[in-house]
Amino acid sequence: MTRRRLAPDERRRLLLDAGARLFAERAYDAVLMEDVATAAGVSRALLYRHFPSKSELFAGVYQEAAHQLLVATELDTETPLAEQLAAGLDAHFDYFEANANTVVTANKVLAGDPTVQAIISGELGELRLRLLDIMGVKDHIREQVSSILTSWLTFVRVLSVDWLEHRAFTRRELLDVSVGSLLGALEPVLGPDLPPTGRPPSP
């Protein structure tokens, strides 16, 4: 049987899929580039042509994961804010549980890698902007809420990584703490009763 020659983007996808599987299964230091090449059914030379280093391969894997998580957390102005937060967090926690080694690598092992950290910052920044938009806050209130969201997203990130490593909470407790912490932080700025859409009441 003649093997079909893959287009460059198809080959890249094959390599990213193989890398994603291995980074999820093993600690970062235990993933060897030759193992990725073998899992993808390609030569090491071809793998290095697409990804010259393991850190670049990991960055490609994590960029794709961040994109998929953003797709899974589309927000709207019709659903209660707490429900949207819970749904978005659940999508992230699903990924975190299935890819614990990958998440720990991104947040701890490669904490000094500027490319990986830019991917994380980019995803969190996009989530912050989406939340600001659906809440409809303006001017000084928007600045205040933006600061709260930046801190909250960092809090959830740190708490989630700790949860993956130590399981001090159940997943339900992790979700409740995460949602409750944001709603509690927003109350002094937006008042105790957020309307159903998540938008603050009109003055």
Secondary structure, 3 states (H helix, E strand, C coil): CCCCCCCHHHHHHHHHHHHHHHHHHCCHHHCCHHHHHHHHCCCHHHHHHHCCCHHHHHHHHHHHHHHHHHHHCCCCCCCCHHHHHHHHHHHHHHHHHHCHHHHHHHHHHCCCCHHHHHHHHHHHHHHHHHHHHHHCCCHHHHHHHHHHHHHHHHHHHHHHHHHHHHCCCCHHHHHHHHHHHHHHHHHHHHCCCCCCCCCCCCC
